[in-house]
Amino acid sequence: MKMNREDIRNIAIIAHVDHGKTTLVDQLLRQSGVFRANQEVVDRVMDSNDIERERGITILSKNTAINYNGTKINIIDTPGHADFGGEVERVLKMVNGVILVVDAYEGAMPQTKFVLRKALELALPVIVCVNKIDRPEARPDEVVDEILELFMDLDASDEQLDCPFIYASARAGFAKRDVSDPETDMTPLFETILEYIPAPEGDPDAETQVLISTIDYNEYVGRIGVGKVDNGSVKSGQEYVIVNHHEPDKFRRVRIGKLYEFEGLNKVEVSEAGIGSIVAISGISDIHIGDTLCSPEKPEAIPFQKISEPTIAMDFMVNDSPLAGQEGKYITSRHIRERLLRELNTDVSLRVEETQSPDCFKVSGRGELHLSVLIENMRREGYEFAVSKAEVLYKYDERNKKLEPMEIAYVDVPEEFTGAVIQKLTSRKGELQGMSPIGGGYTRLEFSIPSRGLIGYRGEFMTDTKGNGILNTSFDGYGVFKGELNYRKQGSLIAFEAGESITYGLFNAQERGALFIGPGVRVYSGMIVGQSAKTEDIELNVCKTKKLTNTRSSSSDEALRLTPPREMSLEQCLDFIDSDELLEVTPYSLRIRKKILDPTLRKRAMISRKDKEKQ
């Protein structure tokens, strides 16, 4: 017989990137007494990996649990970035309700729509938390209207429309039911969770069913499956069967090694867990997302939506430049292959395929950010490799028509920059769908644009808007191929001699364009040292020294004034490279280079490519 387990609530916190989800979880942890009174706690304690902390974004969903007045509240902090949407989709299967966090100034943003649509499709009750109401420019009343409009656009039911609104400042640590209420603590939010989010339901006497929704990975115990107990109970050391809704033939007998529940930020070992509990299971070597753990007596898979397909791909290959193997710890194809396959343990939106070359792997993901985070992680771990330009993944319909991934791009820019942005995005096959003022001198533009039109655009966008623009995108399915695109208007400055860059050579080179390197940098033939001011590539010698005579001395070089080189981040390098170029990634350096280093062979390849295009 089905029953509710009143001492548990399972919720996910969903929002657009940067609207304050992780800070809100911090406050709930602090105010529920998870930390000791004198314990030092870092901000955004849930963003546990370095890249999450530096970029201020959540990449992996995290589990935590707090106790409030005798009720255990399991909280899952989810990513807000479209590239990590795969994380959000799965996590919602574990919970009975969501808290939608919305910035009191920015209002409903593209990811707000994406994550809310997923929650409404699963018929989950929503608590709307209007966050950052202590911002001077906050406009809570208008934002509430925007959210209600969004609910209607997404065909929410009457019950979902009748959701509670909470006004909060996660940073200041208060929540209130009405804007005019006094600012005290988070109690109103805790109370609303207990009142409005239903308790998990299940049959404690039925056969066991646990749906695995996320995978954790630990060097010592291997894969750890995380999921919710839907029916029955689960015990450590017990034998179970694994089945999968999307793989009818799957049927494997397994034994649970250890069973954990979440307490605060820790996993606590337990011997048994009942319905509604969110558990972590270790000891099953090849457990996957979407697997259902069942009693052998009645193996029945729980339905689970398929993970969204990747839309973008890059080649990861062994570095073969003249400076290869000098800075990295892991440099062989075996190292790279093992590391990429290990990433598949935890990242379900990623695909890794072998290619015809044993030294090259095709890696597909949900977007440029998704792949750049993987590259940055590998780089920090001591890997050295090269990557190609990101390419979108095409599909073909039944009439063999070419289809490509499309995005809706939402651009918030100061009014004086709207012309430049519209012109750039239109040239990249974007179609302007809407334009409206949003206050503060800003305009919101909405474009439908192919995913490949946005590759390499973010850097230009920041320059065009003097760093004041905000660009957000959301995947919009596949559309008909929009025709060829020229990614880059300017060519590259290419070194044609190996050696060390010298002030004299750089001084002559800087007249040809913007340099990426300063003096004293090791270069090789075919390495890109700057961006040309013209459309074609220019080869030059940055290792050139001044010939000395009786009347000239080498010290006169000191008078030469060099423009500071353009420092390129990983994202900017990935944006910059063209289809005939590679990015060499090592723990200490990022070098852009031509795929074909030899200038004669490069020219031949270019001529044959042009001949093919004419045909």
Order of alpha helices (4+ residues) and beta strands (2+ residues): beta-beta-alpha-alpha-beta-beta-alpha-beta-alpha-beta-alpha-alpha-beta-beta-alpha-beta-beta-beta-beta-beta-beta-beta-beta-beta-beta-beta-beta-alpha-beta-beta-alpha-beta-beta-beta-beta-alpha-beta-beta-alpha-alpha-beta-beta-beta-alpha-beta-beta-beta-beta-alpha-beta-beta-alpha
